[in-house]
Amino acid sequence: MTTTTRMQPIFEALKESGPNVSDSVARISLLAHVLDSANHKARLRRVGDEDLLLYDIPWEGQNIWGATAGMLLTFTRMLNEGVT
């Protein structure tokens, strides 16, 4: 299934000081984690009569999955392929 929904990633500039620096560093760390394909975990899931290959991205005891993981993996592929 395809849709006409468009997503636009937003990145913020990091300031060197301030109360939210640790939050910003955590977001940068998450981005680096997501962009590293070694962190993309494939799994087979049975849906009806079909086996689907899905990807999860484990992160600090949590699991990024479903549409969120799909968008992040597509974003990663686009960056790697130089798509603008």
N, CA and C of each residue as an Amber inpcrd file, in Angstrom:
protein
   252
   0.8380000  -1.1700000   0.0000000   0.0000000   0.0000000   0.0000000
   0.8870000   1.2370000   0.0000000   0.5440000   2.2130000  -0.7930000
   1.2600000   3.4820000  -0.8000000   0.2900000   4.6030000  -0.4600000
   0.8460000   5.7000000   0.0120000   0.0300000   6.8750000   0.3250000
   0.6930000   8.0950000  -0.2860000   0.0070000   9.2000000  -0.2130000
   0.5810000  10.4590000  -0.7070000   1.1170000  11.3130000   0.4380000
   1.1770000  10.7260000   1.6360000   1.6890000  11.4510000   2.7880000
   3.1770000  11.7100000   2.6130000   3.5890000  12.9380000   2.8690000
   5.0090000  13.3000000   2.7560000   5.5390000  13.6180000   4.1440000
   6.7510000  13.1820000   4.4070000   7.4120000  13.4440000   5.6780000
   8.6380000  14.2990000   5.3970000   8.9430000  15.2050000   6.3020000
  10.1470000  16.0190000   6.1620000  10.9070000  15.9840000   7.4760000
  12.1250000  15.4210000   7.4460000  12.9050000  15.3940000   8.6910000
  13.3530000  16.7940000   9.0790000  13.4150000  17.0310000  10.3640000
  13.8560000  18.3250000  10.8830000  15.0260000  18.0680000  11.8160000
  16.1150000  18.7940000  11.5960000  17.2880000  18.6860000  12.4470000
  17.4950000  20.0200000  13.1370000  17.9850000  19.9630000  14.3500000
  18.2270000  21.1940000  15.0910000  19.7230000  21.3950000  15.2910000
  20.1180000  22.6290000  15.4000000  21.5160000  22.9460000  15.6750000
  21.7670000  22.7680000  17.1670000  22.9030000  22.2200000  17.5020000
  23.2750000  22.0140000  18.8950000  24.0180000  23.2310000  19.4200000
  23.5860000  23.7440000  20.5370000  24.3270000  24.8050000  21.2140000
  25.2260000  24.1370000  22.2420000  26.3550000  24.7240000  22.5010000
  27.3440000  24.1040000  23.3810000  26.9720000  24.1630000  24.8610000
  26.0490000  25.0300000  25.2530000  25.7080000  25.1120000  26.6690000
  24.2140000  25.3350000  26.8100000  23.7380000  25.1480000  28.0140000
  22.3270000  25.3620000  28.2880000  21.7240000  24.1370000  28.9370000
  20.5070000  24.2940000  29.4640000  19.8920000  23.2120000  30.2420000
  19.5070000  21.9920000  29.4070000  19.3470000  22.1380000  28.0990000
  18.8870000  21.0210000  27.2860000  19.9820000  20.3520000  26.4710000
  21.2430000  20.6480000  26.7930000  22.3420000  20.0730000  26.0180000
  22.3230000  18.5550000  26.1030000  22.0940000  17.9900000  27.2920000
  22.1000000  16.5320000  27.4130000  20.9800000  15.9160000  26.5790000
  19.8070000  16.5660000  26.5070000  18.7190000  16.0740000  25.6580000
  19.1310000  16.1170000  24.1950000  19.7990000  17.1920000  23.7810000
  20.2430000  17.3190000  22.3950000  21.2840000  16.2660000  22.0570000
  22.1990000  16.0230000  22.9790000  23.2270000  15.0000000  22.7470000
  22.5710000  13.6310000  22.6270000  21.5620000  13.3630000  23.4390000
  20.8460000  12.0850000  23.3460000  20.1910000  11.9460000  21.9860000
  19.6120000  13.0350000  21.4490000  18.9810000  12.9660000  20.1280000
  20.0200000  12.7160000  19.0480000  21.1840000  13.3510000  19.1540000
  22.2590000  13.1330000  18.1860000  22.7330000  11.6850000  18.2830000
  22.8540000  11.1810000  19.5000000  23.2700000   9.8010000  19.7070000
  22.2550000   8.8400000  19.0940000  20.9660000   9.1200000  19.2530000
  19.9230000   8.2850000  18.6500000  20.0230000   8.3330000  17.1340000
  20.2510000   9.4990000  16.5630000  20.3750000   9.6200000  15.1130000
  21.5470000   8.7760000  14.6160000  22.6910000   8.8660000  15.2800000
  23.8510000   8.0660000  14.8850000  23.5180000   6.5770000  14.9800000
  22.7910000   6.1960000  16.0190000  22.3920000   4.7980000  16.2130000
  21.4820000   4.3400000  15.0790000  20.5010000   5.1600000  14.7220000
  19.5500000   4.8160000  13.6580000  20.2570000   4.7240000  12.3050000
  21.2160000   5.5970000  12.0500000  21.9000000   5.6090000  10.7600000
  22.8780000   4.4460000  10.5910000  23.2170000   3.7720000  11.6550000
  24.1370000   2.6330000  11.5930000  23.3390000   1.3660000  11.2860000
  23.5150000   0.8290000  10.0800000  22.7230000  -0.3270000   9.6520000
  22.9790000  -1.5680000  10.5100000  24.0720000  -1.6030000  11.2610000
  24.3200000  -2.7320000  12.1620000  23.2530000  -2.8040000  13.2640000
  22.5520000  -1.6980000  13.4840000  21.5090000  -1.6600000  14.5130000
  20.1200000  -1.9970000  13.9720000  20.0020000  -2.2940000  12.6980000
  18.7150000  -2.6330000  12.0870000  18.5290000  -4.1420000  12.1870000
  17.5720000  -4.5790000  12.9670000  17.3670000  -6.0000000  13.2260000
  16.1830000  -6.5180000  12.4130000  16.4600000  -7.4710000  11.5270000
  15.4120000  -8.0610000  10.6870000  14.7080000  -9.1770000  11.4580000
  13.4060000  -9.2960000  11.2130000  12.6450000 -10.4100000  11.7900000
  11.5200000 -10.7720000  10.8360000  11.1930000 -12.0500000  10.7980000
  10.0690000 -12.5100000   9.9960000   8.8200000 -12.5010000  10.8570000
   7.7410000 -11.9990000  10.2940000   6.4630000 -11.9920000  11.0110000
   5.3980000 -12.5410000  10.0810000   4.6300000 -13.4640000  10.5820000
   3.5550000 -14.0750000   9.8000000   2.3100000 -13.2160000   9.9200000
   1.7900000 -12.7700000   8.7680000   0.5490000 -11.9930000   8.7150000
  -0.3600000 -12.7130000   7.7310000  -1.4000000 -13.3360000   8.2640000
  -2.2680000 -14.1350000   7.3970000  -1.4800000 -15.2930000   6.8210000
  -1.4500000 -15.3610000   5.4940000  -0.7190000 -16.4280000   4.8090000
   0.6660000 -15.9970000   4.3570000   1.0940000 -14.8070000   4.7400000
   2.3630000 -14.2800000   4.2510000   3.3720000 -14.1130000   5.3860000
   4.6280000 -14.3740000   5.0420000   5.7340000 -14.0460000   5.9380000
   6.2990000 -12.7150000   5.4840000   6.3290000 -11.7470000   6.3860000
   6.8420000 -10.4220000   6.0610000   8.1730000 -10.2050000   6.7720000
   9.1220000  -9.6260000   6.0590000  10.3900000  -9.2580000   6.6620000
  10.2560000  -7.8400000   7.1970000  10.3430000  -7.6970000   8.5030000
  10.2110000  -6.4010000   9.1630000  11.5090000  -6.0730000   9.8830000
  11.7180000  -4.8070000  10.1410000  12.9230000  -4.3650000  10.8390000
  12.5550000  -3.6090000  12.0960000  13.3370000  -3.8470000  13.1200000
  13.2440000  -3.1190000  14.3820000  14.5830000  -2.4400000  14.6110000
  14.5580000  -1.4030000  15.4380000  15.7900000  -0.7300000  15.8300000
  15.7820000  -0.6510000  17.3600000  16.4850000  -1.5830000  18.0280000
  16.5580000  -1.5150000  19.4880000  17.3090000  -0.2510000  19.9210000
  16.8230000   0.3820000  20.9900000  17.4570000   1.6110000  21.4930000
  17.2590000   1.7080000  22.9970000  18.3340000   1.5830000  23.7410000
  18.3330000   1.7700000  25.1930000  17.1730000   1.0680000  25.8900000
  17.0100000  -0.2230000  25.6110000  15.9640000  -1.0050000  26.2460000
  14.5870000  -0.8330000  25.6350000  14.4710000   0.0220000  24.6410000
  13.2120000   0.2370000  23.9260000  13.3540000  -0.3550000  22.5280000
  12.2510000  -0.4070000  21.7970000  12.2830000  -0.9550000  20.4540000
  11.5380000  -0.0270000  19.5050000  12.2440000   0.5120000  18.5110000
  11.6130000   1.3210000  17.4720000  11.1430000   0.3420000  16.4070000
   9.8600000   0.3390000  16.1030000   9.3190000  -0.6670000  15.1990000
   8.2140000  -0.0600000  14.3440000   7.6430000  -0.8880000  13.4840000
   6.4870000  -0.4930000  12.6860000   6.7950000   0.6370000  11.7200000
   5.8170000   1.5270000  11.5600000   5.9380000   2.6300000  10.6020000
   7.1010000   3.5550000  10.9590000   7.3480000   3.7560000  12.2550000
   8.4570000   4.6260000  12.6590000   9.7820000   4.0430000  12.1930000
   9.9970000   2.7560000  12.4360000  11.2260000   2.1040000  11.9740000
  11.3040000   2.1420000  10.4480000  10.1860000   1.8930000   9.7890000
  10.1770000   1.9230000   8.3250000  10.5890000   3.2730000   7.7640000
  10.0730000   4.3510000   8.3410000  10.4430000   5.6880000   7.8730000
  11.9120000   5.9850000   8.1430000  12.4010000   5.5890000   9.3200000
  13.8020000   5.8320000   9.6500000  14.7420000   5.0250000   8.7560000
  14.3600000   3.7930000   8.4280000  15.1910000   2.9770000   7.5460000
  15.1740000   3.5250000   6.1170000  14.0290000   4.0000000   5.6640000
  13.9550000   4.6330000   4.3500000  14.8110000   5.8890000   4.3270000
  14.7350000   6.6850000   5.3800000  15.5560000   7.8930000   5.4990000
  17.0440000   7.5390000   5.4370000  17.4330000   6.4950000   6.1740000
  18.8280000   6.0450000   6.1630000  19.2610000   5.6380000   4.7690000
  18.4260000   4.8570000   4.0690000  18.7650000   4.4470000   2.6900000
  18.8870000   5.6470000   1.7740000  18.0090000   6.6150000   1.9180000
  18.0670000   7.8080000   1.0830000  19.3640000   8.5810000   1.3230000
  19.7710000   8.7180000   2.5710000  21.0240000   9.3990000   2.8720000
  22.2160000   8.6500000   2.2710000  22.1980000   7.3250000   2.4020000
  23.2900000   6.5130000   1.8850000  23.3720000   6.5510000   0.3580000
  22.2190000   6.7230000  -0.2920000  22.1780000   6.7550000  -1.7590000
  22.2980000   8.1630000  -2.3090000  22.3390000   9.1600000  -1.4390000
  22.4670000  10.5430000  -1.8790000  21.2050000  11.1040000  -2.5070000
  20.0350000  10.5660000  -2.1320000  18.7570000  11.0530000  -2.6570000
  18.4200000  12.3740000  -1.9680000  17.9940000  13.3550000  -2.7620000
  17.5960000  14.6290000  -2.1580000  16.1400000  14.8880000  -2.3910000
